[in-house]
Amino acid sequence: MAAKTDIETVKQTFSDYLRKMKYRSTPERSRVLDRIAEYDRHFSADELYMHMNNLGDRVSRATVYSTLDLLTQCNILMKHRFQGESAHFELSSRMPNHDHLICTECGRIVEFREDQIKKIRNQVCDTLGFRPRTHSLQIFAVCHDPSTCEYNQAE
């Protein structure tokens, strides 16, 4: 269901954005993007930082956070707030225009597409005089049986 991301195209988009906005293109920022491309799921800034640290990448937490902000600003990353305090990210090109079902008990996130949601989005925009660009729908629910859910991390 997820699309394969052409990391070279994404890197060029990021490089063009940095140049346009007069930011420096650094090896550390490039390395952050390389590590992000390895994820096939949502991740937090701290998870990415720890992952990079564990692999021996020499990058500061501040660089990770600032690079995530830049990647979000140029629409390479999508930023989500599912539950709790920390934001989660994913590559925009991995699975464009999808939504999320989040279990409030176990934290499991299921990505899905539903054509009716896109139709409603387009209808609302048309009615109110807007042009749709993208959307993000989050449905918070509970697994059918949280006590037997294989994703439940409550001990």
C-alpha positions as CSV (number, residue, x, y, z in Angstrom):
1,M,0.0,0.0,0.0
2,A,2.9,2.4,0.7
3,A,4.7,3.9,-2.2
4,K,8.4,3.5,-2.7
5,T,10.1,6.8,-2.0
6,D,12.7,8.0,-4.6
7,I,15.2,9.3,-2.0
8,E,17.3,11.1,-4.7
9,T,14.3,13.1,-5.8
10,V,13.5,13.9,-2.2
11,K,17.1,15.0,-1.5
12,Q,17.0,17.3,-4.6
13,T,13.7,18.8,-3.4
14,F,15.3,19.4,0.0
15,S,18.5,20.9,-1.4
16,D,16.4,23.2,-3.7
17,Y,14.3,24.3,-0.7
18,L,17.4,25.0,1.5
19,R,19.0,27.1,-1.3
20,K,15.7,29.0,-2.0
21,M,15.3,29.8,1.7
22,K,19.0,30.6,2.2
23,Y,19.7,27.8,4.6
24,R,23.0,25.9,4.5
25,S,23.0,22.4,3.0
26,T,25.1,20.3,5.4
27,P,26.2,16.7,5.5
28,E,24.3,16.3,8.9
29,R,21.0,17.5,7.4
30,S,21.5,15.1,4.5
31,R,22.3,12.2,6.9
32,V,19.1,12.9,8.8
33,L,17.1,12.6,5.6
34,D,18.9,9.4,4.7
35,R,18.0,7.9,8.1
36,I,14.4,9.0,7.7
37,A,14.2,7.2,4.4
38,E,15.0,4.0,6.3
39,Y,11.7,4.2,8.3
40,D,8.6,2.5,7.0
41,R,6.5,3.8,9.9
42,H,5.8,6.9,11.9
43,F,8.6,8.1,14.2
44,S,9.3,10.8,16.8
45,A,12.2,13.1,16.8
46,D,13.7,11.4,19.8
47,E,13.4,8.0,18.2
48,L,15.2,9.3,15.1
49,Y,17.9,10.9,17.2
50,M,18.4,7.7,19.3
51,H,18.5,5.6,16.1
52,M,21.1,7.8,14.6
53,N,23.1,7.8,17.8
54,N,23.0,4.0,18.0
55,L,24.3,3.8,14.4
56,G,27.2,6.1,15.2
57,D,26.0,9.1,13.3
58,R,27.5,12.3,14.7
59,V,24.6,14.6,14.8
60,S,23.2,16.8,17.6
61,R,19.6,16.6,18.9
62,A,19.2,20.2,17.8
63,T,20.2,19.4,14.3
64,V,17.7,16.5,14.2
65,Y,14.9,18.8,15.5
66,S,15.7,21.7,13.2
67,T,16.0,19.4,10.1
68,L,12.6,17.8,10.9
69,D,11.1,21.3,11.0
70,L,12.7,22.2,7.6
71,L,11.6,18.9,6.1
72,T,8.0,19.6,7.3
73,Q,8.1,23.2,6.0
74,C,9.0,22.0,2.5
75,N,6.3,19.2,2.6
76,I,8.8,16.3,2.5
77,L,7.5,15.2,5.9
78,M,4.1,15.1,7.4
79,K,3.8,16.0,11.1
80,H,1.1,14.3,13.2
81,R,0.0,14.6,16.8
82,F,-1.7,11.3,17.6
83,Q,-1.7,11.0,21.4
84,G,0.5,12.4,24.1
85,E,3.1,15.1,23.9
86,S,5.5,14.2,21.1
87,A,4.9,14.7,17.4
88,H,5.3,11.9,14.9
89,F,6.6,12.2,11.4
90,E,6.4,10.3,8.1
91,L,7.6,10.9,4.6
92,S,4.8,12.6,2.6
93,S,5.7,10.5,-0.5
94,R,5.5,7.2,1.3
95,M,1.7,7.1,1.3
96,P,0.1,10.3,0.1
97,N,-3.4,11.3,1.1
98,H,-4.1,8.8,3.8
99,D,-5.7,8.8,7.2
100,H,-5.1,7.2,10.6
101,L,-7.0,5.0,13.0
102,I,-5.4,5.2,16.5
103,C,-6.2,2.8,19.3
104,T,-6.4,4.8,22.5
105,E,-5.6,1.7,24.6
106,C,-2.6,0.1,22.9
107,G,-1.4,3.0,20.7
108,R,-1.6,1.0,17.4
109,I,-1.8,3.2,14.3
110,V,-3.5,1.8,11.2
111,E,-3.1,3.8,8.0
112,F,-6.0,3.7,5.5
113,R,-7.5,5.3,2.5
114,E,-11.2,5.8,2.0
115,D,-12.5,7.4,-1.2
116,Q,-15.5,8.8,0.5
117,I,-13.3,11.0,2.8
118,K,-11.6,12.5,-0.2
119,K,-15.0,13.2,-1.8
120,I,-16.3,14.9,1.3
121,R,-13.1,17.0,1.6
122,N,-13.5,18.1,-2.1
123,Q,-17.2,18.9,-1.6
124,V,-16.5,20.9,1.6
125,C,-13.8,22.9,-0.2
126,D,-16.0,23.5,-3.2
127,T,-18.9,24.6,-1.1
128,L,-16.8,27.0,0.9
129,G,-14.7,28.3,-2.0
130,F,-11.4,26.6,-1.4
131,R,-9.1,24.3,-3.4
132,P,-8.1,21.2,-1.6
133,R,-4.4,20.4,-1.2
134,T,-4.2,17.7,1.4
135,H,-6.0,16.5,4.5
136,S,-5.3,14.6,7.7
137,L,-8.1,12.6,9.5
138,Q,-7.4,10.9,12.8
139,I,-10.0,8.5,14.2
140,F,-9.4,7.6,17.9
141,A,-10.9,4.3,18.8
142,V,-10.4,1.1,20.9
143,C,-9.4,-2.3,19.6
144,H,-12.2,-4.9,19.8
145,D,-10.7,-6.6,22.8
146,P,-7.9,-4.5,24.4
147,S,-7.1,-7.3,26.9
148,T,-6.1,-9.7,24.1
149,C,-4.7,-7.1,21.6
150,E,-1.2,-8.2,20.5
151,Y,-0.2,-4.5,20.3
152,N,-1.2,-3.6,23.8
153,Q,1.9,-2.6,25.7
154,A,0.2,-2.2,29.1
155,E,1.7,-4.6,31.7
